[in-house]
Amino acid sequence: MIGTLAQIWRHPIKGIGTERLDHVGLRPDRPLPWDRAWAVLEEGGEAAEGWRACRNFVRGAKGPSLMAITARVEGDTVHLSHPDRPPLSIVPGEDAAELALLPWLKPIYPADRRPPAALVKAPDMGLSDAPFASVAVLNMASLRALGQKLGMALDPRRFRGNLWLEGLAPWEEFDLVGKRLCIGEAELDVVEPITRCRATEANPDTGRRDAATLAALEDGWGHTDFGTYAMVRKGGRVAVGDTVTLA
């Protein structure tokens, strides 16, 4: 045993809303169900089907206020909330969803950025920043270490992770690259570190930048990596409190 599963998160619309879960069923070569299942294309973004780079989409690195959106999936409906906007419920895939979501986002997205243009469905591999069906595995001890460097407690939502592990030493998650994790009924191969962007600088309660996370990572550890990308190799249920072992 190397630790336990402390938290589970997903992000139904890329860059727009976090949802905390108690358990989830994983499938081989797929992201978490409903994780980055949809995305909002910026005006002029690449409209082709399949995976596309993050530069094509509305996201928190460009508009920090988006980091304050929370989400809840209920059936086919996504419920969104933000401290500066009225609650919104949409059914992605229906014409009414795009007509409601784009104007809802406009006041909290910078006017000097390309405006939100379309709500698009992700391919089966999802639309994470990695060009494969990824699950982001992160380390609570690393979060605390970075928080100590900054002199403040950091909310896990800054880092848009999926599975947060407890019990590792700070930065030990990087030693897991190339290894297989067993969590609950599932098995995941840890593929590579995640290089971070300015989205992590924004407070997920306020949507305002208040922490120089990238500068602190570079100054303290000589890189801007935080967390790892993994791929599900054996599907099954995972739940908060599950033990984590190496295969």
Backbone torsions as a table, in degrees:
resi	resn	phi	psi	omega
1	MET	NA	129.9	176.8
2	ILE	-109.9	-8.5	180.0
3	GLY	168.0	-164.9	178.5
4	THR	-133.5	160.4	176.0
5	LEU	-84.3	113.5	-172.6
6	ALA	-92.6	-38.7	-176.9
7	GLN	-146.9	152.0	174.7
8	ILE	-130.2	131.3	179.0
9	TRP	-135.6	151.1	169.9
10	ARG	-139.4	168.6	-171.2
11	HIS	-139.9	88.0	-169.7
12	PRO	-55.6	-38.8	177.0
13	ILE	-116.9	122.4	-175.0
14	LYS	-49.6	125.1	177.3
15	GLY	75.9	-1.7	-172.1
16	ILE	-133.4	86.6	171.1
17	GLY	103.8	132.3	175.7
18	THR	-112.7	146.5	178.1
19	GLU	-136.1	126.0	179.7
20	ARG	-92.4	139.5	-177.0
21	LEU	-124.2	155.5	172.4
22	ASP	-91.2	-29.5	-179.9
23	HIS	-158.2	164.2	178.9
24	VAL	-161.0	152.4	174.9
25	GLY	-98.1	125.1	179.8
26	LEU	-98.2	149.2	177.5
27	ARG	-122.7	146.4	179.7
28	PRO	-58.2	137.7	175.1
29	ASP	56.3	36.7	175.9
30	ARG	-138.8	153.8	169.4
31	PRO	-73.1	179.3	171.7
32	LEU	-57.2	143.4	174.0
33	PRO	-54.3	130.1	179.8
34	TRP	70.7	14.2	175.7
35	ASP	-93.5	121.1	-175.6
36	ARG	48.9	42.3	179.7
37	ALA	-77.1	-18.5	178.3
38	TRP	-139.0	163.2	177.1
39	ALA	-152.3	158.6	178.1
40	VAL	-106.6	113.9	-179.6
41	LEU	-74.6	135.6	172.9
42	GLU	-78.2	156.2	174.3
43	GLU	-56.7	127.1	-178.3
44	GLY	87.5	-2.5	178.8
45	GLY	-71.7	159.2	-178.4
46	GLU	-66.0	121.1	-173.6
47	ALA	-96.2	0.7	-179.8
48	ALA	-64.1	156.6	177.7
49	GLU	-76.2	166.3	-179.9
50	GLY	93.2	-176.1	-178.6
51	TRP	-68.0	139.8	175.8
52	ARG	-135.8	152.2	-177.9
53	ALA	-66.7	156.3	-174.7
54	CYS	-62.8	-22.4	-178.4
55	ARG	-61.4	-17.4	-178.3
56	ASN	-82.7	-9.0	-167.5
57	PHE	-121.3	156.0	168.5
58	VAL	-64.3	130.6	-178.6
59	ARG	-159.3	168.3	-172.2
60	GLY	-68.4	-25.0	177.7
61	ALA	-64.3	-30.2	-179.4
62	LYS	-92.5	-36.3	-178.3
63	GLY	-129.3	88.9	-173.7
64	PRO	-57.3	-26.1	-179.8
65	SER	-61.9	-25.3	177.8
66	LEU	-61.4	-25.5	-176.9
67	MET	-66.9	-13.6	179.7
68	ALA	-92.0	3.2	178.8
69	ILE	-81.8	134.8	171.8
70	THR	-112.4	155.3	-176.2
71	ALA	-132.9	155.1	172.3
72	ARG	-147.0	124.2	179.3
73	VAL	-94.7	130.3	178.5
74	GLU	-134.4	101.5	-174.0
75	GLY	66.4	-122.1	177.1
76	ASP	-96.8	3.4	-174.8
77	THR	-100.3	137.0	174.3
78	VAL	-110.2	120.9	177.1
79	HIS	-98.5	126.4	-177.9
80	LEU	-117.4	146.0	175.0
81	SER	-142.2	153.3	-179.2
82	HIS	-153.6	143.5	-176.5
83	PRO	-61.5	-21.7	-177.3
84	ASP	-111.3	10.1	-178.4
85	ARG	-135.6	152.9	175.8
86	PRO	-68.7	154.9	177.3
87	PRO	-59.4	147.4	-179.5
88	LEU	-136.0	135.0	175.1
89	SER	-122.0	129.1	-178.5
90	ILE	-135.9	158.1	171.8
91	VAL	-113.6	97.2	-178.9
92	PRO	-55.0	139.6	-176.6
93	GLY	103.5	-23.1	174.7
94	GLU	-88.8	145.1	-179.5
95	ASP	-56.6	-36.4	-177.7
96	ALA	-64.3	-26.2	-178.7
97	ALA	-64.5	-49.1	180.0
98	GLU	-65.0	-40.8	-179.5
99	LEU	-63.1	-30.2	179.2
100	ALA	-87.4	-39.8	-172.3
101	LEU	-71.6	-43.6	-174.0
102	LEU	-61.7	-47.6	177.1
103	PRO	-68.6	-26.5	176.6
104	TRP	-65.6	-36.3	-179.2
105	LEU	-78.2	-30.1	-170.0
106	LYS	-52.4	-45.3	-177.4
107	PRO	-68.8	-16.9	-177.6
108	ILE	-111.2	14.4	176.3
109	TYR	-118.8	136.3	-173.3
110	PRO	-57.3	136.4	-178.5
111	ALA	-67.4	-21.1	-179.4
112	ASP	-89.4	4.8	174.4
113	ARG	-99.9	160.1	175.1
114	ARG	-62.6	130.8	-172.7
115	PRO	-71.4	156.0	173.2
116	PRO	-57.8	134.1	-173.4
117	ALA	-122.2	-30.3	-175.7
118	ALA	-162.5	146.3	172.7
119	LEU	-94.9	119.5	-173.5
120	VAL	-120.7	146.8	-179.9
121	LYS	-83.2	138.9	177.7
122	ALA	-76.8	155.1	169.6
123	PRO	-69.7	174.6	-178.1
124	ASP	-57.6	-29.7	-179.7
125	MET	-76.0	-5.3	-178.7
126	GLY	82.2	-177.1	-178.3
127	LEU	-130.6	46.4	170.8
128	SER	-69.9	177.3	179.0
129	ASP	-75.7	-8.4	176.8
130	ALA	-95.5	141.3	-177.2
131	PRO	-82.5	41.1	174.4
132	PHE	-153.0	170.1	-175.6
133	ALA	-74.6	90.7	-170.0
134	SER	-100.8	153.0	167.0
135	VAL	-124.4	126.3	-176.8
136	ALA	-87.0	119.3	179.9
137	VAL	-109.1	120.4	-173.9
138	LEU	-124.4	168.7	-171.0
139	ASN	-122.2	119.7	179.9
140	MET	-61.0	-34.9	-179.8
141	ALA	-66.4	-35.6	176.9
142	SER	-67.4	-37.2	176.9
143	LEU	-61.6	-43.2	178.7
144	ARG	-66.7	-39.3	179.5
145	ALA	-63.3	-42.4	177.7
146	LEU	-66.6	-39.1	176.7
147	GLY	-61.3	-40.8	177.3
148	GLN	-63.4	-39.5	177.3
149	LYS	-61.6	-38.0	-179.2
150	LEU	-86.0	-14.5	-177.7
151	GLY	74.9	31.3	-179.4
152	MET	-156.7	153.7	174.7
153	ALA	-76.3	137.1	-179.1
154	LEU	-109.9	132.7	177.3
155	ASP	-77.5	132.8	178.7
156	PRO	-56.9	-25.7	-177.1
157	ARG	-62.6	-20.6	177.5
158	ARG	-57.5	-30.3	-168.8
159	PHE	-103.8	2.8	172.4
160	ARG	48.0	41.5	178.0
161	GLY	-81.6	168.0	175.5
162	ASN	-104.4	-56.7	-176.7
163	LEU	-117.2	118.0	179.1
164	TRP	-103.5	127.1	-177.4
165	LEU	-102.0	143.7	174.6
166	GLU	-119.2	140.6	177.2
167	GLY	115.8	-14.0	175.6
168	LEU	-82.0	158.8	168.7
169	ALA	-74.8	158.3	176.6
170	PRO	-54.6	132.2	177.1
171	TRP	69.9	6.4	178.1
172	GLU	-67.5	-18.1	178.8
173	GLU	-60.6	-28.7	178.9
174	PHE	-68.8	-26.1	176.7
175	ASP	-72.3	-12.2	-179.1
176	LEU	-85.8	-9.8	179.8
177	VAL	-59.0	129.6	-176.9
178	GLY	89.8	-0.1	-179.1
179	LYS	-113.1	165.5	-179.3
180	ARG	-109.9	129.0	177.6
181	LEU	-99.4	140.3	171.1
182	CYS	-109.3	117.4	180.0
183	ILE	-129.2	117.7	-176.1
184	GLY	56.8	-126.3	180.0
185	GLU	-89.8	-5.4	-170.2
186	ALA	-103.3	160.4	173.4
187	GLU	-131.3	136.5	-177.3
188	LEU	-132.7	138.3	172.7
189	ASP	-92.9	125.9	177.7
190	VAL	-81.9	123.5	-167.9
191	VAL	-100.0	-51.2	-173.0
192	GLU	-165.5	159.6	174.7
193	PRO	-68.2	159.9	176.6
194	ILE	-103.1	120.9	174.9
195	THR	-86.4	132.3	-168.5
196	ARG	-96.4	162.0	179.5
197	CYS	-124.6	-175.0	-173.9
198	ARG	-72.2	-8.4	176.1
199	ALA	-55.6	-33.6	-176.6
200	THR	-70.6	-12.1	179.7
201	GLU	-78.3	-14.9	-173.5
202	ALA	-91.5	138.9	177.1
203	ASN	-75.1	122.7	-176.7
204	PRO	-73.8	-5.7	172.8
205	ASP	-87.8	-35.8	-174.2
206	THR	-109.4	-23.0	-174.2
207	GLY	74.5	19.3	178.9
208	ARG	-115.0	142.1	179.0
209	ARG	-70.0	125.4	-177.6
210	ASP	-143.9	8.1	-177.8
211	ALA	-146.7	125.1	-179.8
212	ALA	-83.6	67.2	-174.1
213	THR	-62.1	-43.2	-177.5
214	LEU	-66.4	-43.4	178.5
215	ALA	-64.2	-38.0	179.8
216	ALA	-67.6	-40.5	176.7
217	LEU	-62.2	-45.3	-179.2
218	GLU	-65.4	-43.5	-178.5
219	ASP	-69.1	-39.3	-175.5
220	GLY	-84.5	-33.6	-170.7
221	TRP	-134.0	0.2	173.8
222	GLY	74.8	22.3	177.8
223	HIS	-157.9	172.5	174.9
224	THR	-120.7	32.6	177.8
225	ASP	-91.2	143.5	175.5
226	PHE	-153.5	115.6	-179.0
227	GLY	85.3	178.1	-177.0
228	THR	-137.1	151.9	169.5
229	TYR	-90.7	136.3	175.8
230	ALA	-129.3	164.6	175.4
231	MET	-125.6	137.1	179.2
232	VAL	-75.2	123.8	178.3
233	ARG	-105.7	-31.7	174.6
234	LYS	-129.3	125.1	-176.7
235	GLY	-79.9	170.9	177.6
236	GLY	148.8	175.9	-177.1
237	ARG	-80.4	135.0	170.5
238	VAL	-124.5	146.3	-176.0
239	ALA	-143.4	151.6	175.7
240	VAL	-55.6	132.7	-177.7
241	GLY	98.8	-11.9	177.7
242	ASP	-61.4	145.7	174.4
243	THR	-76.3	151.6	178.2
244	VAL	-118.6	124.6	179.8
245	THR	-130.7	166.2	172.5
246	LEU	-93.0	137.1	178.8
247	ALA	-68.8	NA	NA
